Amino acid sequence: MRKRRPGLSARLKLTLSYAGFLALAGALLLAVVWWFLLRYVPDNSQGLLGVSPNRYLLVRTFAPAAAVAMGFLLVFGLVGGWILAGRMLAPLTRITDAARMAGRGSLTHRIRMEGRQDEFRELADTFDTMLEQLESHVAEQQRFAANASHELRTPLAISQALLDVARRDPACDRDEVLERLHAVNTRAIGLTEALLLLGRGDRGHFTRESVDLSLVAEEVAETLLPLAEKRRITLDVTGGAARTSGSAELLLRMVTNLVQNALVHNLPSGGTVTVHTEACGDTSVLRVENTGRLLPPELVPTLTEPFQRGTERVRTDEHAGVGLGLAIVRSVVRAHDGTLDLTARPAGGLLVTVRLPAAP
């Protein structure tokens, strides 16, 4: 925390301001009285007779009363200003206390300021909203860190077990052990790369360029066509150009994850995957639809959470997922200021709709 020199509090500054303005108003009022009244009264300071009233007597009578009035205004301004400033700054004190509690790590506290809308209550509501988002983000990060630790511990534990077996049993098949170690390490590397990609998408630090989603969809379909043919799934790309602004690498990963997810979650054979792109005004739309098993409605909102793998799936060794596919998709879409909608198809399978701002 930055060290600052002590200074006057905001309450004391407001109090002095109120008292100063009140004293200034009183002085101006007295000046007006003098200018428009006393200056036109004859001056009898030389002892002239027959002149009554006169300026000399009025000044001697008026000056002490004016001094008392000015003193009263000053004291009244200080006391009243202190009370009024305290009442006005009370909401700010509550906001400061809440911010101090949040700085100590307590994100569950809320101000919940009552009353009609004004600047302080608007600030309090904004601060409450920020605390809710921050608490949700921290909870999500803690849950993600716990899941990531668990997921990374599994391949490391398997590698250690394989090495222990090979060390204790000299007669074991070393080629088989090496093959299994290679598969486990490949999965660990894939998980680590997915975690790094997810973190990159969450930060949103990338260079933007114009990207045509239709070309990306065709490239992904060509890459994953062997997997579709192996699983006897029909993979179609339809629609027209849909240009957006963003990272070509991240958008390629987004479409790849969606199509690969649609293939892996499809029917054992004879299913279909349709990738459709189109431009709708100032929005570029990407839809990935696949056949598959019926999904419970309560399961769909959780599919974008890290390490959520949905229903039972058939995996190939080359495409064994790590449970981060749709989480990465959500992160990339959010980094590109877009929206992601998941809808369970009545006949089974999933419809994923991505809407991104069109390129200017």
Secondary structure by P-SEA (a helix, b strand, c coil): cccccccccaaaaaaaaaaaaaaaaaaaaaaaaaaaccccccccccccccccccaaaaaaaaaaaaaaaaaaaaaaaaaaaaaaaaaaaaaaaaaaaaaaaaaaccccccccccccccaaaaaaaaaaaaaaaaaaaaaaaaaaaaaaaaaaaaaaaaaaaaaaaaaacccccaaaaaaaaaaaaaaaaaaaaaaaaaaaaaacccccccccaaaaaaaaaaaaaaaaaaabbbbbbbbcbbbbbccaaaaaaaaaaaaaaaaaaccccbbbbbbbbbbcccbbbbbbbbbccccccccccccccccccccbbbbcccccccccaaaaaaaaaaaacbbbbbbbbccccbbbbbbccccc
